[in-house]
C-alpha cells in the first residue's frame, strides 16, 4: 500500500505597493488596474538554484524570491500563468498605496515567490516568509521593545530619586 504524505507550511505574504506617479504621465489608477500578483511555486535546479515554472503566454513579470532570509528582485519577460499558482485568479489591487498581508496555513512545502504582473514602473514589492520565522522575529521585537521601555522607566525613576535626594540634602 502506497502512502502519500504531503507537507504543508504556514507562510506570510507581504505585498507593498505605491502606484503614485508624476502628473502628466501614466495615470496611477491605470497602473493599479493593470497590475496583479499571485503566489507561485519555483523549481529548484541543483546548478543554478531556484527558477520559475513557466507556462502560458508571454508577459512581463517581476519576481521576488525567498532565499533563506533574503529577498531578491528579478525583472524579466517570461512565460507565466496562474495554472500552477496558489490563487486561481491573480490578485488585484484595490487602493493606490498600501500593504497587503496574507497568512496562509495550507501551502505545500517548497519554494514560493510573489509574482507581479504588468507592473511596468516597479511600483510593487513583496516577500514570502515562513510564519515560524515571522512569529519568532515578532517575539524578538516585542522583547526588545519591552526591554527598551523598562530601561526608560528605570532612568526616569533614578532621575526622580536623585532630584528628591538633592532637594532633601539642600534643606
C-alpha positions, 0 to 999 in steps of 0.5 A: 500500500502506497502512502502519500504524505504531503507537507504543508507550511504556514507562510506570510505574504507581504505585498507593498505597493505605491502606484503614485506617479508624476502628473502628466504621465501614466495615470496611477489608477491605470497602473493599479488596474493593470497590475496583479500578483499571485503566489507561485511555486519555483523549481529548484535546479541543483546548478543554478538554484531556484527558477520559475515554472513557466507556462502560458503566454508571454508577459512581463513579470517581476519576481521576488524570491525567498532565499533563506532570509533574503529577498531578491528582485528579478525583472524579466519577460517570461512565460507565466500563468496562474495554472500552477499558482496558489490563487486561481485568479491573480490578485488585484489591487484595490487602493493606490498605496498600501500593504497587503498581508496574507497568512496562509496555513495550507501551502505545500512545502517548497519554494514560493515567490510573489509574482507581479504582473504588468507592473511596468514602473516597479511600483510593487514589492513583496516577500514570502516568509515562513510564519515560524520565522515571522512569529519568532522575529515578532517575539524578538521585537516585542522583547526588545521593545519591552526591554527598551521601555523598562530601561526608560522607566528605570532612568526616569525613576533614578532621575526622580530619586536623585532630584528628591535626594538633592532637594532633601540634602539642600534643606 
